Amino acid sequence: MSPPLLKLGAVLSTMAMISNWMSQTLPSLVGLNTTRITTSDTLTQISPKEGWQVYSSAQDPDGRCICTVVAPEQNLCSRDAKSRQLRQLLEKVQNMSQSIEVLNLRTQRDFQYVLKMETQMKGLKAKFRQIEDDRKTLMTKHFQELKEKMDELLPLIPVLEQYKTDAKLITQFKEEIRNLSTVLTGIQEEIGAYDYEELHQRVVNLESRLRDCMKKLTCGKLMKITGPITVKISGTRFGAWMTDPLASEKNNRVWYMDSYTNNKIVREYKSIADFVSGAESRTYNLPFKWAGTNHVVYNGSLYFNKYQSNIIIKYSFDTGRVLAQRSLEYAGFHNVYPYTWGGFSDIDLMADEIGLWAVYATNQNAGNIVISQLNQDTLEVLKSWSTGYPKRSAGESFMICGTLYVTNSHLTGAKVYYSYSTKTSTYEYTDIPFHNQYFHISMLDYNARDRALYAWNNGHQVLFNVTLFHVIKTEDDT
């Protein structure tokens, strides 16, 4: 076969492979041989709630702005898998479109060559007919050679017709892929196909903005208690567990003090996870036994009531020494004015956003609750407030933003029944229920860092979430 025919044979071989690939592989890749994608039947429009939202804007009697800030839903990442699949599909279609474009250019180039060959063949056929009509004027040998070449080229005529059909098919596929790419791009823009890293960064930025906003908020008022979340089951029916509200974000140590008397051992865990698994990091042997379960860790030190006394002890975990001790004047002790459940819970030490507090009762206040703010270094009483709520009628109590919240029971049906504000020296009766899942609460303390209530519930260490109502600070607020 002559060189032009060899080149034409290579082109036709390439055409045959392209035709086979287009007819079998390409339609399955782009889905043209199965179902057609429609935006109305197979795609669901997603309109995520973005941005922080403010509800119930109003003013209080003093003219300050009051608002409720609700964070965006944290489930944006739930559509990340679908978005990633859409992005990958779009990339595949775009890559396919580029491949088709390259194939189309090559096909058009070869097609021009084939058209030229077709023209030459038709011209040769016409010339051959003319020569055949006048064959008597040609030598028999030359005529026979031309006839043989023509016989070789004649089978190519239907192949060329098929090639023109395949070229049209490639053009059609190219157009359909372009349309599909446009549809997928529109879908991507509609649902906002962010990957996980982008979503995570957006959440981090929003949390940073929320923290900046929270710096402008005054202390909150308790509105709701939800839970509990059971962290662990351990120890006796009575005890205490806590973290330090003034610790850094990386410091998540947990302290554990089992029973309400006749014990001096404090167990430390590096994290909640270690606490759950029982991996102790350190054990402290206190110089005195404690009374009750109402201890508190604050700024690296443990504050507890010394057994059979109204003395408060400040013990440093770093040095292992007693840094301060002071008698709480007139405070009842050793089950004189305990909470309803007893257990030498006469003196309740607690901390909140404002500082360190002691809640107890005295004969001078007829056994009703007294609230004292303490100096965290010297344990000196800075100021005291006398309430009218009987200490023995309280199930447990805790402080949030300078307000004491008292529960009316340590058993089932518990609720926050009474509150006393040290800022205004006023009280009110409340009705904030919470679930006493294990029927006996012997410790309930608020942690300002975690915005949660730590509780010892009948040998279960549990957490309650709290919902607080805040007002925005003004320049007049101190």
Secondary structure, DSSP 8 states (H G I E B T S, - for coil): --HHHHHHHHHHHHHHHHHHHHHHHHHHHHTTTS----TTTS--------S-EEEEEEE-TTS-EEEEEE---TTGGGGHHHHHHHHHHHHHHHHHHHHHHHHHHHHHHHHHHHHHHHHHHHHHHHHHHHHHHTGGGS-HHHHHHHHHHHHHHTTHHHHHHHHHHHHHHHHHHHHHHHHHHHHHHHHHHHHT---HHHHHHHHHHHHHHHHHHHTTB---EEEEEEEEEEEEE-S-SSEEEE--TTS-TT---EEEEESSSS--EEEEESSHHHHHHT---EEEE-SS-B-SS--EEETTEEEEEBTTSSEEEEEETTT-SEEEEEE-TTB--SSSS--TT-TT---EEEE-SS-EEEEEEBTTTTTEEEEEEE-TTT--EEEEEEEEEEGGG-S-EEEETTEEEEES-SSSS-EEEEEEETTTTEEEEEEEE---TTS-EEEEEEETTTTEEEEEETTEEEEEEEEEE-BB--TT--
